[in-house]
Amino acid sequence: MALLVDIEKTLGSFHLQVQLEAGDEVLGLCGNSGCGKSLTLRCIAGVEKPDRGRIILNGVTLFDSEKHINLSPQKRRTGLLFQNYALFPNMTVRQNIRTGTLRNHRTEEERNRKIADIMENFGLSDLAGHYPRQLSGGQQQRTALARILVSEPQILMLDEPFSALDSELKFHLEAEVREVIRSFGKTSILVSHDRGEAYRLSDRIAMMRDGRTEKILSKEEWLLQSNSVIIPVNVIPQNVILVPKES
Amino acid sequence: MDLFPLTNSLRIALISTFIIFFLGIFAAYYIAKAPRVLKGVLDVILTLPLVLPPTVVGYLLLRILGPKRVIGKWFLAMFGVKLTMTWWSAIFATTVVIFPLMYRTARGAFESFDETLAYSAQSIGLSNTYIFWHIRMPYCRQGIMAGTVLSFARALGEYGATSMIAGYTPGRTATISTTVYQLWRTNDDAMAFRWVLVNMAISFVVLLTVNMLEKKERQRRKGRG
């Protein structure tokens, strides 16, 4: 397994108890708001410290309370996309993306090539000199993803990636994000409170309730268990045919 | 008109503002992150000079730095330097008095910082030093600048603690505020009024700057939504 998480953390009256395993796949982490989904991602990224347990990513122990291992967020190589995208407001799109290259790429030439490539891929080349506040929600998301991917993370974690967007944009961007995750090819975790979104983007899904993870299910199993049905929503007039009523 | 009080006031204010810029930011940064109880205690202690009468600050400083007191005595013995009644003695007074202004405005600015910016910066591998200077400080820039300017203005006008620790010697330790008092005491009303005007002009410009910075900050916040 590429990722193994087995952690506990108490924050006031809230108790987080998470057990997850994931391979090179998209794991959906689904549950109501306040159930500990974001906190789990933060623990993996190392910006929150669990009380007990361990986190192993691609054979590297990121956290182990028994062995007193707690790697700094900088050394964990996790890519975490925050709900608000967390773009640096004082930097342009290009400068934001450039910060992602500082860890791995030594020469300025190499950096410039990486930045140019990813900006081209994400359709950001024309926006290089724009500041985050001048971008649409979708452009902000692409910039944030580009900044993360250029830093070459071992895992991609998306925290409610569409919550800051209008519903019209969502479907369009969902397809973009699906493409990004697919070409990333390593472990991805998608946190969502929207079951449909989780179903469309994930390979397997773990439900979370009151700080606890339940058994990870394939999305087909999950669909059966969740008592939901799939309804196609992209019905356009051209696809509608009329049939005579049975007498 | 002898301009010594102006230049002396300016150099004292500039030096103490320079010191307080780093000291205030340093304290604000670490105390903003401290556990709640420690934060509460340190906050009270560090804000105390803001509410204490400057004469009390002056008295306490003399208790420490006076030539017969612990530090003052040691300095005199080691370096042959008296820490009081020189032009730079006033720096001790102004530094202590303006510290809370810088500390509190900087802390306010740091507390409004969106920590997710720091988290995402850490996870893409940026060092904490880089984050502090390239992300946190620019984000809090306006607040910190306002605090700096306000501290400078207060340092320029400091009277109580300064007069106790540096005294008033024309051409040596005189500042604008001590000069005004001295001129008024000796019935040189016209000259006192001139210095009052100088002081008011400087304070006016400074406060205008602070207001402009705060207005810009508000607009920036609004723009971000």
Interface residues (C-beta under 8 A of the other chain):
Chain A: R42 A45 G46 V47 S72 P73 Q74 R76 R77 T78 G79 L80 F82 N84 A86 F88 P89 N90 T99 G100 L102 R103 N104 R133 A144 R147 I148 S151 P153
Chain B: D114 T116 L117 Y119 S120 A121 Q122 S123 I124 G125 L126 S127 Y130 H134 I135 P138 Y139 G223 R224
